[in-house]
Structure formats: C-alpha cells, structure tokens
Amino acid sequence: MSSQWIFLGGEFVKKEDAVVSVYDHGFLYGDGVFEGIRVYHGNVFKLSEHLTRLYQSAQSIMLTIPYDKEEMEQLIVETVRKNELQSAYIRIVVSRGPGNLGLDPSSCSNPKVIIIAENLRMFPEELYNQGLRIASVASRRNRPDVLSPQVKSLNYLNNILVKLEANQAGVDEALMLNDQGYVTEGSADNIFIVKNNTILTPPVYLGALEGITRNAILNIAAELGYNVHETPFTRHDVYIADEVFLTGTAVEVIAAVEVDGRKVNDGKPGHITNHLLREFRKVVVSDGTQCYDKSQTKAIV
Ligand code: PMP
C-alpha cells in the first residue's frame, strides 16, 4: 500500500513525518483557520466556495495565507492526485505558525499551511436510512457579536463542548441554541426542518456557520420547486416538524428522527429529506473542480 502524503509548510511529507512545533500558535491557542471539503469521484465539491470562506476567515483574524487562491487550489488538487484518491475528505489548516509562548501573534512570522486528504466516512450508511437521534444541550452558541461563527477558526471549543454534552446524553448529535433560545445549528452541521412541505433553516445571523452544504441544499430545494425560507425557529418548531435534517460537508444530508426524546413524525427519514439527499448526491460529482482528466480517472479507478 502506498503511503499517505500530507502537504505541510511547503512540501509533501509522509503522514508519520507530518508534525508541527509545540510552539505553533494553532496548537497553543487555536489561532488559525480551517476548512473541510469533500471529493466525489475526483471532483472537489464547491472548492471555490470553500476557498472563499477560508480566505475570508483568514482576513477576519489578520492571518496572511502564504499562497493566493489559485495556488491553493492547485495544491489541493495536487494533494488529492498524489494520494491517488477518487473520493475523499480534505482538511485544510492554516495556523498562525510557531512563535513564542505569549499569545501575541506578532511573534509568529511563518503561517503554516497543512492539507490532508484521506478517506473518511462520518456515519455508516445505515444511519442515513435510519436517521439520527439529537438533543438540545445546555451550552449556547457563541454570540456572533463576540466571536463570529463565520470565522471557521481552529478554536472549536464551543462546538466540542456541545458534542461532549451530546455524547453524555447518549445521542448522535447536539442541537445548539443561541443565547435567546433560538435554534442555530449542530456541532458541525446546519439544521433544517420541514413543515407542511415548506423547508426552513435558521438565518445565519442567529449564530450559525453559513454552511456550503446548507447553501447547496437551499439552491437544490428551490430548483426542485420546494418553498424554502430562512427564518428563526425554536425547539417547539423542531418538535412538531414533519421532517428534520442536518447538512454539512462531513455528514452530507442526514435525517434526525428523534429530538429531545420526541419522535419526529413517524420516526423515519422523511420523503423530502430523502429526495434532497438523492439530488445532492447527483450534483456533488460535477459542481466543483476536477482533479483528473478523463484518462487519469480511468487509470486510477
Ligand atoms: N456548522 C459548523 C459549526 C460546522 O463546523 C460545519 C462544518 N464545516 C457546518 C455547520 C457545515 O458547513 P459546511 O456545509 O460548509 O461543511
């Protein structure tokens, strides 16, 4: 088996050699940004949108990524090719880089870019057929005016805390509310509910990341002719919804069939959720950046 190659600080290194300094401020303080992207049959889904979000997150925290977007796009494609992957999950990390022990980022002069591409499955296929059990948790989403959820930073403690609470509650995923009790999102996914054939998702200003899968689903649903609205809702609306589903790069589109111990409708993934998942799986192979030309795709399959 060929070894896994990771792009780290300007070169490809073997997985076992891919290590960063203990003085890296990404490690010491969560000071950096990241993206998670999927590759479907050699197509990096919505690569341009992911890069836009990465560069906007970096701009917001005054972190200079040492490559422009085109160079970054090439490096990502190269990482997929070098690992001979057709379907994969890509993690891009840009950390502030090594500095001294104080938190002042001005001691960090060499931001580190890391690109990992590997096979990753979030949930087994049977969970897509069965649906997830989710529960609202006591920890609230960071207030957007304090730490914007649009900055996809390496500081994911807010999300980790809610995931811990979900684990403690014995469910698959957390439902995060904002400081006013409105539904925001999961620990690493956006939430949608369906009521009377209308599809609803919270506006991101309530405190959710503007997910790229979320936006893709909003477009797909509108093109399929569904009524779609971004509107605030509470846990009550989730409890009485006809369908509930989550979206994200890692989870794709997955039903939630139980919320806080209440069965959603008949306790099975709904037909609109299933319809959107089928359509989503059709577009992911073409909407994005191709890593291989046709002859290469054949050679590697
Ligand atoms: N919310 C949070 C907090 C996330 O970390 C993610 C994963 N990036 C999402 C939502 C879903 O976003 P996307 O569809 O862009 O992966």
Residues whose N, C-alpha, C, O or C-beta is under 5 A from the ligand:
A	BS01	PMP	G36 E185 G186 S187 A188 D189 N190 L209 E210 G211 I212 T213 R214 T247 G248 T249 A250
